[in-house]
């Protein structure tokens, strides 16, 4: 892996850990009805999709600009549909 890819993965990992810590604090401070029961699934889904799509776009940026634009549009549509579900 190249330096930019590793840097991005580290940044996503740090942000995910911060969000996980905030979720632990939240779940320990609020009543049971306000706790985030599905937060771990959503947080892991977000981290995996953001990382995967970003690395895919980094690799596709090295080729033809038209192909990158198509890849970018496909990724945006997939993210929109996935996050909407």
N, CA, C and O atoms as a printed pandas DataFrame, in Angstrom:
     atom_number atom_name residue_name chain_id  residue_number  x_coord  y_coord  z_coord
0              1         N          UNK        A               1    0.835   -1.188    0.000
1              2        CA          UNK        A               1    0.000    0.000    0.000
2              3         C          UNK        A               1    0.872    1.240    0.000
3              4         O          UNK        A               1    1.991    1.254    0.513
4              5         N          UNK        A               2    0.328    2.252   -0.580
5              6        CA          UNK        A               2    1.065    3.505   -0.652
6              7         C          UNK        A               2    0.782    4.354    0.573
7              8         O          UNK        A               2   -0.137    4.088    1.347
8              9         N          UNK        A               3    1.584    5.363    0.720
9             10        CA          UNK        A               3    1.516    6.212    1.908
10            11         C          UNK        A               3    0.149    6.895    2.065
11            12         O          UNK        A               3   -0.363    6.987    3.181
12            13         N          UNK        A               4   -0.440    7.369    0.980
13            14        CA          UNK        A               4   -1.741    8.049    1.057
14            15         C          UNK        A               4   -2.832    7.083    1.520
15            16         O          UNK        A               4   -3.718    7.458    2.287
16            17         N          UNK        A               5   -2.759    5.846    1.048
17            18        CA          UNK        A               5   -3.761    4.861    1.443
18            19         C          UNK        A               5   -3.632    4.507    2.925
19            20         O          UNK        A               5   -4.632    4.397    3.633
20            21         N          UNK        A               6   -2.412    4.334    3.377
21            22        CA          UNK        A               6   -2.182    4.007    4.791
22            23         C          UNK        A               6   -2.605    5.177    5.677
23            24         O          UNK        A               6   -3.210    4.976    6.730
24            25         N          UNK        A               7   -2.290    6.386    5.255
25            26        CA          UNK        A               7   -2.676    7.570    6.027
26            27         C          UNK        A               7   -4.194    7.662    6.155
27            28         O          UNK        A               7   -4.709    7.967    7.231
28            29         N          UNK        A               8   -4.915    7.398    5.055
29            30        CA          UNK        A               8   -6.367    7.454    5.100
30            31         C          UNK        A               8   -6.930    6.369    6.009
31            32         O          UNK        A               8   -7.850    6.628    6.785
32            33         N          UNK        A               9   -6.386    5.154    5.922
33            34        CA          UNK        A               9   -6.860    4.060    6.774
34            35         C          UNK        A               9   -6.644    4.387    8.243
35            36         O          UNK        A               9   -7.508    4.109    9.075
36            37         N          UNK        A              10   -5.503    4.972    8.569
37            38        CA          UNK        A              10   -5.223    5.361    9.959
38            39         C          UNK        A              10   -6.210    6.437   10.414
39            40         O          UNK        A              10   -6.708    6.383   11.539
40            41         N          UNK        A              11   -6.494    7.403    9.559
41            42        CA          UNK        A              11   -7.438    8.458    9.923
42            43         C          UNK        A              11   -8.838    7.901   10.153
43            44         O          UNK        A              11   -9.516    8.297   11.101
44            45         N          UNK        A              12   -9.272    6.991    9.296
45            46        CA          UNK        A              12  -10.590    6.374    9.476
46            47         C          UNK        A              12  -10.614    5.535   10.751
47            48         O          UNK        A              12  -11.611    5.536   11.472
48            49         N          UNK        A              13   -9.536    4.826   11.031
49            50        CA          UNK        A              13   -9.474    4.011   12.244
50            51         C          UNK        A              13   -9.540    4.881   13.498
51            52         O          UNK        A              13  -10.237    4.542   14.454
52            53         N          UNK        A              14   -8.824    5.986   13.493
53            54        CA          UNK        A              14   -8.843    6.893   14.653
54            55         C          UNK        A              14  -10.235    7.490   14.837
55            56         O          UNK        A              14  -10.745    7.538   15.957
56            57         N          UNK        A              15  -10.848    7.942   13.757
57            58        CA          UNK        A              15  -12.192    8.503   13.839
58            59         C          UNK        A              15  -13.201    7.457   14.311
59            60         O          UNK        A              15  -14.100    7.766   15.093
60            61         N          UNK        A              16  -13.053    6.228   13.838
61            62        CA          UNK        A              16  -13.948    5.151   14.261
62            63         C          UNK        A              16  -13.776    4.856   15.748
63            64         O          UNK        A              16  -14.761    4.639   16.453
64            65         N          UNK        A              17  -12.550    4.845   16.222
65            66        CA          UNK        A              17  -12.308    4.621   17.654
66            67         C          UNK        A              17  -12.885    5.749   18.510
67            68         O          UNK        A              17  -13.444    5.494   19.577
68            69         N          UNK        A              18  -12.754    6.978   18.053
69            70        CA          UNK        A              18  -13.337    8.103   18.783
70            71         C          UNK        A              18  -14.854    7.964   18.848
71            72         O          UNK        A              18  -15.457    8.157   19.904
72            73         N          UNK        A              19  -15.466    7.628   17.718
73            74        CA          UNK        A              19  -16.924    7.445   17.692
74            75         C          UNK        A              19  -17.350    6.271   18.573
75            76         O          UNK        A              19  -18.387    6.334   19.234
76            77         N          UNK        A              20  -16.553    5.203   18.584
77            78        CA          UNK        A              20  -16.871    4.055   19.431
78            79         C          UNK        A              20  -16.795    4.431   20.911
79            80         O          UNK        A              20  -17.645    4.023   21.703
80            81         N          UNK        A              21  -15.782    5.206   21.280
81            82        CA          UNK        A              21  -15.666    5.661   22.669
82            83         C          UNK        A              21  -16.831    6.560   23.050
83            84         O          UNK        A              21  -17.372    6.447   24.150
84            85         N          UNK        A              22  -17.218    7.447   22.150
85            86        CA          UNK        A              22  -18.374    8.307   22.413
86            87         C          UNK        A              22  -19.653    7.481   22.560
87            88         O          UNK        A              22  -20.516    7.805   23.376
88            89         N          UNK        A              23  -19.767    6.436   21.782
89            90        CA          UNK        A              23  -20.940    5.584   21.888
90            91         C          UNK        A              23  -20.955    4.819   23.219
91            92         O          UNK        A              23  -22.011    4.646   23.827
92            93         N          UNK        A              24  -19.794    4.369   23.659
93            94        CA          UNK        A              24  -19.713    3.685   24.962
94            95         C          UNK        A              24  -20.116    4.638   26.080
95            96         O          UNK        A              24  -20.892    4.275   26.964
96            97         N          UNK        A              25  -19.585    5.859   26.036
97            98        CA          UNK        A              25  -19.933    6.845   27.053
98            99         C          UNK        A              25  -21.425    7.143   27.005
99           100         O          UNK        A              25  -22.076    7.197   28.049
100          101         N          UNK        A              26  -21.976    7.335   25.815
101          102        CA          UNK        A              26  -23.399    7.619   25.659
102          103         C          UNK        A              26  -24.245    6.487   26.229
103          104         O          UNK        A              26  -25.182    6.727   26.991
104          105         N          UNK        A              27  -23.914    5.256   25.859
105          106        CA          UNK        A              27  -24.719    4.120   26.316
106          107         C          UNK        A              27  -24.644    3.913   27.829
107          108         O          UNK        A              27  -25.568    3.359   28.425
108          109         N          UNK        A              28  -23.554    4.352   28.449
109          110        CA          UNK        A              28  -23.433    4.216   29.898
110          111         C          UNK        A              28  -24.086    5.358   30.663
111          112         O          UNK        A              28  -24.340    5.225   31.861
112          113         N          UNK        A              29  -24.361    6.470   30.004
113          114        CA          UNK        A              29  -24.896    7.647   30.684
114          115         C          UNK        A              29  -26.402    7.810   30.557
115          116         O          UNK        A              29  -27.015    8.446   31.414
116          117         N          UNK        A              30  -27.014    7.263   29.526
117          118        CA          UNK        A              30  -28.435    7.514   29.279
118          119         C          UNK        A              30  -29.266    6.309   29.712
119          120         O          UNK        A              30  -28.743    5.231   29.993
120          121         N          UNK        A              31  -30.572    6.531   29.755
121          122        CA          UNK        A              31  -31.469    5.438   30.097
122          123         C          UNK        A              31  -31.486    4.404   28.977
123          124         O          UNK        A              31  -31.024    4.651   27.863
124          125         N          UNK        A              32  -32.027    3.253   29.307
125          126        CA          UNK        A              32  -32.003    2.142   28.343
126          127         C          UNK        A              32  -32.789    2.447   27.073
127          128         O          UNK        A              32  -32.445    1.952   25.999
128          129         N          UNK        A              33  -33.825    3.244   27.184
129          130        CA          UNK        A              33  -34.630    3.564   26.002
130          131         C          UNK        A              33  -33.895    4.468   25.011
131          132         O          UNK        A              33  -34.254    4.506   23.834
132          133         N          UNK        A              34  -32.879    5.191   25.465
133          134        CA          UNK        A              34  -32.125    6.085   24.589
134          135         C          UNK        A              34  -30.798    5.504   24.106
135          136         O          UNK        A              34  -30.087    6.155   23.340
136          137         N          UNK        A              35  -30.454    4.294   24.538
137          138        CA          UNK        A              35  -29.184    3.707   24.152
138          139         C          UNK        A              35  -29.173    3.322   22.674
139          140         O          UNK        A              35  -30.203    2.973   22.095
140          141         N          UNK        A              36  -27.992    3.393   22.085
141          142        CA          UNK        A              36  -27.814    3.054   20.673
142          143         C          UNK        A              36  -27.512    1.562   20.553
143          144         O          UNK        A              36  -26.356    1.146   20.642
144          145         N          UNK        A              37  -28.551    0.765   20.351
145          146        CA          UNK        A              37  -28.340   -0.687   20.297
146          147         C          UNK        A              37  -27.723   -1.129   18.969
147          148         O          UNK        A              37  -26.936   -2.075   18.941
148          149         N          UNK        A              38  -28.069   -0.462   17.879
149          150        CA          UNK        A              38  -27.537   -0.829   16.571
150          151         C          UNK        A              38  -26.379    0.067   16.145
151          152         O          UNK        A              38  -25.965    0.033   14.986
152          153         N          UNK        A              39  -25.869    0.845   17.042
153          154        CA          UNK        A              39  -24.803    1.781   16.712
154          155         C          UNK        A              39  -23.530    1.107   16.260
155          156         O          UNK        A              39  -22.826    1.637   15.400
156          157         N          UNK        A              40  -23.214   -0.053   16.818
157          158        CA          UNK        A              40  -21.988   -0.763   16.441
158          159         C          UNK        A              40  -22.062   -1.244   14.994
159          160         O          UNK        A              40  -21.072   -1.190   14.264
160          161         N          UNK        A              41  -23.223   -1.708   14.592
161          162        CA          UNK        A              41  -23.396   -2.166   13.213
162          163         C          UNK        A              41  -23.261   -0.981   12.259
163          164         O          UNK        A              41  -22.571   -1.067   11.243
164          165         N          UNK        A              42  -23.919    0.114   12.591
165          166        CA          UNK        A              42  -23.861    1.292   11.728
166          167         C          UNK        A              42  -22.446    1.875   11.651
167          168         O          UNK        A              42  -21.994    2.283   10.581
168          169         N          UNK        A              43  -21.764    1.910   12.772
169          170        CA          UNK        A              43  -20.407    2.451   12.792
170          171         C          UNK        A              43  -19.456    1.583   11.974
171          172         O          UNK        A              43  -18.639    2.105   11.216
172          173         N          UNK        A              44  -19.555    0.279   12.119
173          174        CA          UNK        A              44  -18.671   -0.604   11.354
174          175         C          UNK        A              44  -19.014   -0.566    9.868
175          176         O          UNK        A              44  -18.112   -0.590    9.030
176          177         N          UNK        A              45  -20.291   -0.508    9.530
177          178        CA          UNK        A              45  -20.699   -0.412    8.127
178          179         C          UNK        A              45  -20.164    0.871    7.507
179          180         O          UNK        A              45  -19.655    0.855    6.387
180          181         N          UNK        A              46  -20.275    1.970    8.221
181          182        CA          UNK        A              46  -19.781    3.249    7.719
182          183         C          UNK        A              46  -18.269    3.208    7.506
183          184         O          UNK        A              46  -17.780    3.652    6.467
184          185         N          UNK        A              47  -17.529    2.683    8.474
185          186        CA          UNK        A              47  -16.067    2.648    8.365
186          187         C          UNK        A              47  -15.615    1.767    7.201
187          188         O          UNK        A              47  -14.698    2.131    6.465
188          189         N          UNK        A              48  -16.248    0.630    7.036
189          190        CA          UNK        A              48  -15.851   -0.289    5.956
190          191         C          UNK        A              48  -16.191    0.298    4.591
191          192         O          UNK        A              48  -15.371    0.242    3.674
192          193         N          UNK        A              49  -17.381    0.855    4.444
193          194        CA          UNK        A              49  -17.766    1.394    3.138
194          195         C          UNK        A              49  -16.950    2.623    2.766
195          196         O          UNK        A              49  -16.531    2.759    1.616
196          197         N          UNK        A              50  -16.719    3.510    3.710
197          198        CA          UNK        A              50  -15.923    4.705    3.418
198          199         C          UNK        A              50  -14.511    4.309    2.997
199          200         O          UNK        A              50  -13.978    4.846    2.026
200          201         N          UNK        A              51  -13.906    3.377    3.720
201          202        CA          UNK        A              51  -12.555    2.946    3.393
202          203         C          UNK        A              51  -12.506    2.247    2.044
203          204         O          UNK        A              51  -11.647    2.548    1.215
204          205         N          UNK        A              52  -13.417    1.323    1.824
205          206        CA          UNK        A              52  -13.427    0.584    0.562
206          207         C          UNK        A              52  -13.654    1.470   -0.644
207          208         O          UNK        A              52  -12.940    1.366   -1.641
208          209         N          UNK        A              53  -14.641    2.337   -0.559
209          210        CA          UNK        A              53  -14.933    3.219   -1.685
210          211         C          UNK        A              53  -13.793    4.209   -1.936
211          212         O          UNK        A              53  -13.473    4.512   -3.085
212          213         N          UNK        A              54  -13.189    4.706   -0.867
213          214        CA          UNK        A              54  -12.097    5.668   -1.043
214          215         C          UNK        A              54  -10.887    5.002   -1.692
215          216         O          UNK        A              54  -10.279    5.573   -2.597
216          217         N          UNK        A              55  -10.536    3.807   -1.241
217          218        CA          UNK        A              55   -9.399    3.108   -1.841
218          219         C          UNK        A              55   -9.682    2.754   -3.299
219          220         O          UNK        A              55   -8.786    2.826   -4.141
220          221         N          UNK        A              56  -10.918    2.375   -3.597
221          222        CA          UNK        A              56  -11.298    2.095   -4.987
222          223         C          UNK        A              56  -11.145    3.349   -5.850
223          224         O          UNK        A              56  -10.641    3.273   -6.971
224          225         N          UNK        A              57  -11.577    4.493   -5.335
225          226        CA          UNK        A              57  -11.461    5.731   -6.106
226          227         C          UNK        A              57  -10.010    6.185   -6.248
227          228         O          UNK        A              57   -9.644    6.748   -7.280
228          229         N          UNK        A              58   -9.184    5.953   -5.243
229          230        CA          UNK        A              58   -7.766    6.280   -5.373
230          231         C          UNK        A              58   -7.121    5.475   -6.496
231          232         O          UNK        A              58   -6.325    6.003   -7.272
232          233         N          UNK        A              59   -7.469    4.203   -6.575
233          234        CA          UNK        A              59   -6.896    3.357   -7.626
234          235         C          UNK        A              59   -7.436    3.715   -9.001
235          236         O          UNK        A              59   -6.703    3.651   -9.988
236          237         N          UNK        A              60   -8.703    4.090   -9.079
237          238        CA          UNK        A              60   -9.268    4.430  -10.384
238          239         C          UNK        A              60   -8.837    5.819  -10.855
239          240         O          UNK        A              60   -8.979    6.138  -12.035
240          241         N          UNK        A              61   -8.320    6.640   -9.961
241          242        CA          UNK        A              61   -7.878    7.985  -10.332
242          243         C          UNK        A              61   -6.590    7.959  -11.144
243          244         O          UNK        A              61   -6.230    8.965  -11.756
244          245         N          UNK        A              62   -5.901    6.841  -11.160
245          246        CA          UNK        A              62   -4.625    6.759  -11.866
246          247         C          UNK        A              62   -4.793    6.500  -13.353
247          248         O          UNK        A              62   -3.827    6.571  -14.112
248          249         N          UNK        A              63   -6.004    6.202  -13.768
249          250        CA          UNK        A              63   -6.226    5.886  -15.172
250          251         C          UNK        A              63   -6.843    7.039  -15.936
251          252         O          UNK        A              63   -6.521    8.206  -15.717
252          253         N          UNK        A              64   -7.726    6.683  -16.826
253          254        CA          UNK        A              64   -8.416    7.639  -17.688
254          255         C          UNK        A              64   -9.351    8.525  -16.856
255          256         O          UNK        A              64  -10.092    8.012  -16.018
256          257         N          UNK        A              65   -9.330    9.845  -17.073
257          258        CA          UNK        A              65  -10.221   10.737  -16.310
258          259         C          UNK        A              65  -11.704   10.425  -16.510
259          260         O          UNK        A              65  -12.499   10.560  -15.580
260          261         N          UNK        A              66  -12.074   10.012  -17.714
261          262        CA          UNK        A              66  -13.478    9.672  -17.955
262          263         C          UNK        A              66  -13.885    8.445  -17.141
263          264         O          UNK        A              66  -14.996    8.381  -16.615
264          265         N          UNK        A              67  -12.990    7.488  -17.045
265          266        CA          UNK        A              67  -13.271    6.287  -16.252
266          267         C          UNK        A              67  -13.383    6.636  -14.769
267          268         O          UNK        A              67  -14.203    6.062  -14.052
268          269         N          UNK        A              68  -12.553    7.583  -14.312
269          270        CA          UNK        A              68  -12.642    7.997  -12.915
270          271         C          UNK        A              68  -13.977    8.660  -12.626
271          272         O          UNK        A              68  -14.586    8.402  -11.588
272          273         N          UNK        A              69  -14.436    9.508  -13.530
273          274        CA          UNK        A              69  -15.718   10.188  -13.313
274          275         C          UNK        A              69  -16.848    9.163  -13.254
275          276         O          UNK        A              69  -17.743    9.267  -12.415
276          277         N          UNK        A              70  -16.807    8.173  -14.147
277          278        CA          UNK        A              70  -17.824    7.123  -14.103
278          279         C          UNK        A              70  -17.748    6.347  -12.796
279          280         O          UNK        A              70  -18.776    6.058  -12.184
280          281         N          UNK        A              71  -16.546    6.011  -12.369
281          282        CA          UNK        A              71  -16.374    5.293  -11.102
282          283         C          UNK        A              71  -16.876    6.121   -9.932
283          284         O          UNK        A              71  -17.537    5.599   -9.034
284          285         N          UNK        A              72  -16.565    7.403   -9.941
285          286        CA          UNK        A              72  -17.003    8.289   -8.878
286          287         C          UNK        A              72  -18.529    8.339   -8.805
287          288         O          UNK        A              72  -19.107    8.267   -7.720
288          289         N          UNK        A              73  -19.171    8.461   -9.955
289          290        CA          UNK        A              73  -20.634    8.521   -9.980
290          291         C          UNK        A              73  -21.248    7.204   -9.500
291          292         O          UNK        A              73  -22.243    7.212   -8.774
292          293         N          UNK        A              74  -20.670    6.092   -9.894
293          294        CA          UNK        A              74  -21.175    4.789   -9.445
294          295         C          UNK        A              74  -21.024    4.661   -7.935
295          296         O          UNK        A              74  -21.938    4.192   -7.257
296          297         N          UNK        A              75  -19.880    5.072   -7.409
297          298        CA          UNK        A              75  -19.650    4.994   -5.961
298          299         C          UNK        A              75  -20.644    5.873   -5.212
299          300         O          UNK        A              75  -21.173    5.460   -4.180
300          301         N          UNK        A              76  -20.902    7.063   -5.709
301          302        CA          UNK        A              76  -21.854    7.952   -5.039
302          303         C          UNK        A              76  -23.265    7.365   -5.038
303          304         O          UNK        A              76  -23.973    7.455   -4.035
304          305         N          UNK        A              77  -23.670    6.773   -6.144
305          306        CA          UNK        A              77  -24.995    6.149   -6.204
306          307         C          UNK        A              77  -25.058    4.961   -5.249
307          308         O          UNK        A              77  -26.045    4.799   -4.532
308          309         N          UNK        A              78  -24.023    4.132   -5.230
309          310        CA          UNK        A              78  -24.018    2.979   -4.320
310          311         C          UNK        A              78  -24.046    3.421   -2.861
311          312         O          UNK        A              78  -24.774    2.843   -2.054
312          313         N          UNK        A              79  -23.259    4.440   -2.517
313          314        CA          UNK        A              79  -23.268    4.935   -1.139
314          315         C          UNK        A              79  -24.634    5.488   -0.771
315          316         O          UNK        A              79  -25.130    5.238    0.327
316          317         N          UNK        A              80  -25.238    6.229   -1.671
317          318        CA          UNK        A              80  -26.559    6.793   -1.400
318          319         C          UNK        A              80  -27.573    5.679   -1.156
319          320         O          UNK        A              80  -28.341    5.734   -0.196
320          321         N          UNK        A              81  -27.577    4.671   -2.026
321          322        CA          UNK        A              81  -28.536    3.575   -1.866
322          323         C          UNK        A              81  -28.255    2.762   -0.607
323          324         O          UNK        A              81  -29.184    2.383    0.106
324          325         N          UNK        A              82  -26.995    2.496   -0.331
325          326        CA          UNK        A              82  -26.625    1.706    0.840
326          327         C          UNK        A              82  -26.979    2.445    2.128
327          328         O          UNK        A              82  -27.552    1.855    3.044
328          329         N          UNK        A              83  -26.645    3.720    2.201
329          330        CA          UNK        A              83  -26.945    4.481    3.412
330          331         C          UNK        A              83  -28.446    4.712    3.582
331          332         O          UNK        A              83  -28.931    4.829    4.707
332          333         N          UNK        A              84  -29.168    4.777    2.494
333          334        CA          UNK        A              84  -30.611    4.947    2.584
334          335         C          UNK        A              84  -31.292    3.687    3.132
335          336         O          UNK        A              84  -32.258    3.759    3.891
336          337         N          UNK        A              85  -30.762    2.549    2.728
337          338        CA          UNK        A              85  -31.335    1.295    3.231
338          339         C          UNK        A              85  -31.096    1.183    4.717
339          340         O          UNK        A              85  -31.501    0.198    5.336
